[in-house]
Amino acid sequence: MHTYGIIYTGYATKHVVEGLEPRTPYRFRLKVTSPSGEFEYSPVVAVSTTREPISSEHFHRAVNVNDEDLLVQILQGGNVKVDVPNKLGFTALMVAAQRGHTRLVKILVSNGTDVNLRNGSGKDSLMLACYAGHLDVVKYLRRHGASWDTRDLGGCTALHWAVDGGHCGVIEWMIQDGCEAVDPMLWEMVRRIWEQSGDTATFFLNLRIYTGLTCLNGEPFLHLMSHVTSGETSRPLRFGFIICKPGIKNTYRCLTFRTKRGNVDVVDAGSGWTPLMRVSAVSGNQKVASLLIDAGADVNVKDKDGKTPLMVAVLNNHEELVQLLLDRGADASVKNEFGKGVLEMARVFDRQNVIFLLEERKKKQMPKKSSVC
């Protein structure tokens, strides 16, 4: 005998039954009760559900389980928008990029997904791939329009997130690809100097005087100036910005440059931390720090509180990173805005190994007293 369960009681003229299984038969009937308590049943109505309609949940599930065939099937059906976010605000591309599903990334991009969409915290697919260390995905996204200049709500770029992830191969490729973010103030200064300079040689000279630059494209100024005056032109490189001034004889028609400190010193919007600062605060990863310094990161840059990477490394007890920073030119005599130096900070937090390291370095730097015979 078929048993019935109550699914609705009330006076409505219609009711939607939810939660039914797909491709399953069901039987329904109405029970009508009069004010006197008498009741009667309607004839049985037999129905059967169809296949569950494809939804965004199926779409995101296909990405989560790395099901290429199902993803293609859903996209070909045309019932789901490729950029529909999941419950956490991530698009399918963001999830695929974060998990390193390169084939799914290619499928989504070929179906028109926006590579520069951002989630609720402002992160895009490129940032997520950089943090997770998926170099193939990073390269593919870059080839298809992903930008290095995007910042999340905290002002962090993809380089900040790659540094947090600690994947040296990704960071190295990013630097080679030119991931340094543009410094608008420096760019404006250089543009004005260029406009006020009568020729390229004068431009190089003025640029050196007013910006403190010592090299362009990794070459000393004097060497570049000799090229200019002899009529040679440069080949375009990938670092920095591009200055174009067509029609001027004996000039670099496509000149790229980078500052001595390097635009790897892009700061976030919170603490004013550069990627090197993040290394000093979070992981203490020496290899990552070395990559950044080799690319031009300033070891003596200060955050909003006047702290340097060395101070941050000391506070977080990253002893080996402290050693590296000192070896690469970090100034242990610098004070923060409260007049405190690294040695005082180390003593306050009882960083004994760091204290010993700093004191030994201080002794070596002290001038030796000449003996009087």
C-alpha positions as CSV (number, residue, x, y, z in Angstrom):
1,M,0.0,0.0,0.0
2,H,1.2,3.5,-0.9
3,T,1.6,5.8,2.1
4,Y,1.3,9.5,1.9
5,G,3.1,12.3,3.9
6,I,1.8,15.8,4.5
7,I,3.7,18.3,2.5
8,Y,1.4,21.3,3.0
9,T,-1.5,22.4,5.2
10,G,-3.3,25.7,4.5
11,Y,-5.7,27.7,2.4
12,A,-3.5,28.5,-0.6
13,T,-4.8,27.7,-4.1
14,K,-1.3,26.5,-5.2
15,H,1.9,25.2,-3.7
16,V,5.3,24.4,-5.2
17,V,6.9,21.2,-4.0
18,E,10.7,21.6,-3.7
19,G,13.6,19.1,-3.1
20,L,12.3,16.4,-5.4
21,E,14.8,14.0,-6.9
22,P,15.5,14.1,-10.7
23,R,13.9,11.4,-12.9
24,T,11.7,10.1,-10.1
25,P,7.9,9.3,-10.1
26,Y,5.7,10.8,-7.4
27,R,2.0,10.5,-6.5
28,F,0.0,13.3,-5.0
29,R,-3.6,13.8,-3.8
30,L,-5.5,16.5,-1.9
31,K,-7.3,16.0,1.4
32,V,-10.1,18.6,1.8
33,T,-11.5,19.1,5.3
34,S,-14.8,20.8,5.9
35,P,-15.6,23.1,9.0
36,S,-17.5,20.2,10.5
37,G,-14.5,18.0,10.4
38,E,-15.6,15.8,7.5
39,F,-13.0,15.2,4.7
40,E,-12.5,13.5,1.4
41,Y,-9.6,12.8,-0.9
42,S,-9.1,13.8,-4.5
43,P,-8.1,11.3,-7.2
44,V,-4.4,10.5,-7.2
45,V,-2.2,12.6,-9.5
46,A,0.9,10.7,-10.8
47,V,3.9,12.8,-12.0
48,S,7.5,12.2,-12.8
49,T,10.4,14.7,-12.5
50,T,12.7,15.2,-15.4
51,R,16.5,15.5,-15.4
52,E,17.8,18.1,-13.1
53,P,18.4,21.4,-15.0
54,I,22.0,22.5,-15.4
55,S,22.8,25.3,-13.0
56,S,25.7,27.4,-11.9
57,E,26.2,24.9,-9.1
58,H,26.9,22.1,-11.6
59,F,29.2,24.5,-13.5
60,H,31.3,25.3,-10.4
61,R,31.3,21.6,-9.3
62,A,32.8,20.7,-12.7
63,V,35.7,23.1,-12.0
64,N,36.1,22.0,-8.4
65,V,36.6,18.3,-9.4
66,N,38.6,19.2,-12.5
67,D,36.1,17.6,-14.8
68,E,37.0,18.8,-18.3
69,D,34.3,17.0,-20.2
70,L,31.5,18.1,-17.9
71,L,32.7,21.7,-18.1
72,V,32.7,21.7,-21.9
73,Q,29.3,20.1,-21.9
74,I,27.8,22.8,-19.7
75,L,29.4,25.6,-21.6
76,Q,28.2,24.2,-24.9
77,G,24.7,24.1,-23.5
78,G,24.7,27.8,-23.1
79,N,22.6,27.9,-19.9
80,V,25.3,29.2,-17.6
81,K,27.2,32.4,-17.9
82,V,31.0,31.7,-17.8
83,D,31.7,34.5,-15.3
84,V,28.9,33.6,-12.8
85,P,30.5,33.6,-9.3
86,N,30.1,30.9,-6.7
87,K,28.8,31.4,-3.2
88,L,32.2,32.8,-2.1
89,G,32.3,35.3,-5.0
90,F,34.9,33.4,-7.0
91,T,34.5,33.0,-10.8
92,A,35.3,29.6,-12.3
93,L,38.5,31.0,-13.7
94,M,39.6,32.2,-10.3
95,V,39.1,28.7,-8.8
96,A,40.8,27.0,-11.8
97,A,43.7,29.4,-11.6
98,Q,44.1,28.9,-7.8
99,R,44.1,25.1,-8.2
100,G,46.4,25.0,-11.1
101,H,43.8,23.4,-13.5
102,T,45.6,24.7,-16.6
103,R,43.4,22.9,-19.2
104,L,40.2,24.3,-17.5
105,V,41.7,27.8,-17.5
106,K,42.3,27.5,-21.3
107,I,38.7,26.3,-21.8
108,L,37.2,29.1,-19.8
109,V,39.3,31.7,-21.5
110,S,38.4,30.4,-24.9
111,N,34.8,30.7,-23.9
112,G,35.1,34.4,-23.1
113,T,35.7,34.6,-19.4
114,D,37.1,38.0,-18.2
115,V,40.6,37.3,-16.9
116,N,40.6,40.6,-15.0
117,L,37.5,40.2,-12.9
118,R,38.0,40.5,-9.2
119,N,36.4,38.9,-6.2
120,G,35.0,40.6,-3.1
121,S,38.5,41.3,-1.7
122,G,39.7,42.7,-5.0
123,K,41.8,39.7,-6.0
124,D,41.9,38.5,-9.6
125,S,42.8,35.2,-11.1
126,L,46.4,36.2,-11.7
127,M,47.0,37.0,-8.0
128,L,45.5,33.7,-7.0
129,A,47.7,31.8,-9.5
130,C,50.8,33.7,-8.4
131,Y,50.1,33.0,-4.7
132,A,49.5,29.3,-5.4
133,G,52.7,29.0,-7.5
134,H,51.1,27.8,-10.8
135,L,53.5,29.2,-13.3
136,D,51.9,27.7,-16.4
137,V,48.6,29.4,-15.4
138,V,50.3,32.7,-14.7
139,K,52.0,32.7,-18.2
140,Y,48.7,31.8,-19.9
141,L,46.8,34.5,-18.1
142,R,49.4,37.1,-19.0
143,R,49.3,36.1,-22.7
144,H,45.5,36.7,-22.6
145,G,45.4,40.1,-21.0
146,A,45.9,39.7,-17.3
147,S,47.4,42.8,-15.8
148,W,50.3,43.2,-13.3
149,D,49.0,46.7,-12.3
150,T,45.7,45.5,-10.6
151,R,45.6,45.9,-6.9
152,D,43.3,44.2,-4.4
153,L,41.4,46.2,-1.7
154,G,44.5,46.2,0.5
155,G,46.6,47.8,-2.3
156,C,48.5,44.6,-3.0
157,T,49.6,43.5,-6.4
158,A,50.2,40.1,-7.8
159,L,53.9,40.4,-6.8
160,H,52.9,40.8,-3.1
161,W,50.9,37.6,-3.3
162,A,53.6,35.7,-5.2
163,V,56.0,36.7,-2.4
164,D,53.6,35.6,0.3
165,G,53.3,32.2,-1.6
166,G,57.1,31.9,-1.7
167,H,57.3,30.3,-5.1
168,C,60.7,31.5,-6.5
169,G,60.1,30.2,-10.0
170,V,56.9,32.3,-10.3
171,I,58.5,35.4,-8.8
172,E,61.6,35.2,-11.1
173,W,59.4,34.9,-14.2
174,M,57.2,37.7,-13.0
175,I,60.2,40.0,-12.6
176,Q,61.5,39.0,-16.1
177,D,58.0,39.7,-17.5
178,G,58.0,43.2,-16.1
179,C,55.6,42.9,-13.2
180,E,56.9,46.0,-11.5
181,A,54.0,48.3,-11.0
182,V,54.2,51.8,-12.4
183,D,55.2,54.6,-10.0
184,P,53.0,57.5,-11.2
185,M,55.0,60.2,-9.5
186,L,58.3,59.0,-11.1
187,W,56.6,58.6,-14.5
188,E,55.4,62.2,-14.4
189,M,58.8,63.5,-13.4
190,V,60.5,61.6,-16.2
191,R,57.9,62.8,-18.7
192,R,58.5,66.4,-17.8
193,I,62.3,66.0,-18.0
194,W,61.9,64.4,-21.4
195,E,59.8,67.3,-22.7
196,Q,62.3,69.9,-21.3
197,S,65.4,68.2,-22.8
198,G,66.5,69.3,-26.2
199,D,68.1,66.0,-27.1
200,T,68.5,62.5,-25.7
201,A,71.9,63.0,-24.3
202,T,70.7,66.0,-22.3
203,F,67.7,63.9,-21.2
204,F,69.9,61.2,-19.8
205,L,72.0,63.8,-18.0
206,N,68.9,65.6,-16.5
207,L,67.3,62.3,-15.6
208,R,70.4,61.3,-13.6
209,I,70.5,64.7,-11.8
210,Y,66.8,65.0,-10.9
211,T,65.8,61.3,-10.2
212,G,69.0,59.8,-8.8
213,L,68.9,57.1,-11.5
214,T,72.3,55.5,-12.1
215,C,71.5,53.2,-15.0
216,L,69.0,52.4,-17.8
217,N,68.2,48.9,-19.0
218,G,70.9,47.7,-16.6
219,E,73.6,49.8,-18.3
220,P,75.5,52.8,-16.9
221,F,74.4,56.2,-18.1
222,L,77.8,57.1,-19.6
223,H,77.7,54.0,-21.8
224,L,74.1,54.7,-23.0
225,M,75.0,58.4,-23.7
226,S,77.9,57.3,-25.9
227,H,75.5,55.1,-27.8
228,V,73.1,58.0,-28.3
229,T,75.7,60.5,-29.4
230,S,77.1,58.0,-31.9
231,G,73.6,57.6,-33.4
232,E,72.6,54.2,-32.2
233,T,69.1,53.3,-31.1
234,S,68.0,50.9,-28.4
235,R,66.1,47.7,-28.6
236,P,62.9,47.7,-26.5
237,L,63.2,45.8,-23.3
238,R,60.4,44.8,-21.0
239,F,61.2,46.5,-17.7
240,G,59.8,49.8,-16.7
241,F,57.9,52.2,-18.8
242,I,58.1,53.2,-22.5
243,I,59.0,56.7,-23.6
244,C,58.2,57.4,-27.2
245,K,59.4,60.5,-29.1
246,P,59.2,59.7,-32.8
247,G,60.9,61.8,-35.4
248,I,63.9,62.8,-33.3
249,K,67.2,61.8,-34.9
250,N,69.6,59.8,-32.8
251,T,67.2,59.1,-30.0
252,Y,65.8,55.9,-28.5
253,R,62.4,55.5,-30.2
254,C,61.4,52.9,-27.6
255,L,63.2,53.6,-24.4
256,T,62.6,51.5,-21.3
257,F,64.0,52.2,-17.9
258,R,63.9,51.2,-14.3
259,T,65.0,53.0,-11.2
260,K,67.9,52.1,-9.0
261,R,65.5,51.0,-6.3
262,G,63.4,49.0,-8.8
263,N,59.6,49.1,-9.0
264,V,59.6,45.8,-7.1
265,D,59.2,48.3,-4.2
266,V,55.5,48.9,-4.9
267,V,53.8,49.5,-1.6
268,D,50.4,48.2,-0.3
269,A,47.7,50.6,0.9
270,G,47.7,49.4,4.5
271,S,51.1,49.5,6.1
272,G,53.0,50.8,3.1
273,W,54.8,47.5,2.8
274,T,56.9,46.6,-0.2
275,P,57.1,42.9,-1.2
276,L,60.5,42.7,0.6
277,M,58.7,44.0,3.7
278,R,56.2,41.2,3.4
279,V,59.0,38.6,3.3
280,S,60.5,40.1,6.4
281,A,57.2,40.1,8.2
282,V,55.6,36.8,7.0
283,S,57.9,34.0,5.8
284,G,61.5,35.2,6.2
285,N,62.3,33.4,3.0
286,Q,65.9,34.2,2.0
287,K,65.6,33.0,-1.5
288,V,62.6,35.2,-2.2
289,A,64.3,38.1,-0.5
290,S,67.4,37.6,-2.7
291,L,65.3,37.6,-5.9
292,L,63.7,40.9,-4.9
293,I,67.0,42.5,-3.9
294,D,68.7,41.3,-7.2
295,A,65.7,42.9,-9.0
296,G,66.4,46.3,-7.3
297,A,64.4,46.1,-4.1
298,D,65.5,48.8,-1.6
299,V,66.8,47.1,1.6
300,N,66.4,50.4,3.4
301,V,62.9,51.4,2.3
302,K,60.6,52.5,5.2
303,D,56.9,51.8,5.8
304,K,54.4,54.2,7.2
305,D,55.8,53.7,10.7
306,G,59.4,54.3,9.6
307,K,60.3,50.6,9.8
308,T,62.8,49.1,7.4
309,P,62.8,45.4,6.2
310,L,65.7,44.8,8.6
311,M,63.6,46.1,11.5
312,V,60.6,43.9,10.5
313,A,62.9,40.9,10.1
314,V,64.3,41.5,13.6
315,L,60.9,41.9,15.2
316,N,59.8,38.6,13.6
317,N,63.0,36.8,14.6
318,H,64.0,35.9,11.1
319,E,67.7,35.5,12.0
320,E,68.9,34.2,8.6
321,L,67.1,36.9,6.8
322,V,68.6,39.5,9.1
323,Q,72.0,38.2,8.1
324,L,71.1,38.4,4.4
325,L,69.8,42.0,4.7
326,L,72.9,43.1,6.5
327,D,75.1,41.4,3.8
328,R,73.1,43.2,1.1
329,G,73.5,46.7,2.5
330,A,70.8,47.1,5.1
331,D,71.6,50.0,7.4
332,A,71.4,48.9,11.1
333,S,71.8,52.5,12.3
334,V,68.4,53.6,10.9
335,K,65.8,54.7,13.5
336,N,62.0,54.4,13.2
337,E,59.7,57.3,13.8
338,F,59.9,56.7,17.5
339,G,63.7,56.9,17.5
340,K,64.2,53.2,18.0
341,G,66.8,51.1,16.1
342,V,67.1,47.4,15.3
343,L,69.3,46.6,18.3
344,E,66.9,48.2,20.7
345,M,64.0,46.3,19.1
346,A,65.9,43.0,19.4
347,R,66.6,43.6,23.1
348,V,63.0,44.5,23.9
349,F,61.8,41.2,22.4
350,D,64.8,39.3,23.7
351,R,65.9,38.1,20.3
352,Q,69.2,36.8,21.7
353,N,70.6,35.3,18.4
354,V,69.7,38.4,16.5
355,I,71.2,40.6,19.3
356,F,74.5,38.7,19.0
357,L,74.5,39.0,15.2
358,L,73.9,42.8,15.3
359,E,76.5,43.4,18.0
360,E,79.1,41.4,16.1
361,R,78.3,43.3,12.9
362,K,78.6,46.6,14.8
363,K,82.0,45.6,16.2
364,K,83.3,44.8,12.7
365,Q,82.2,48.1,11.4
366,M,83.8,50.1,14.2
367,P,87.1,51.7,13.2
368,K,90.2,50.1,14.8
369,K,92.1,52.3,17.2
370,S,95.7,52.9,16.1
371,S,98.2,51.9,18.8
372,V,100.6,54.6,20.0
373,C,104.2,53.5,20.4
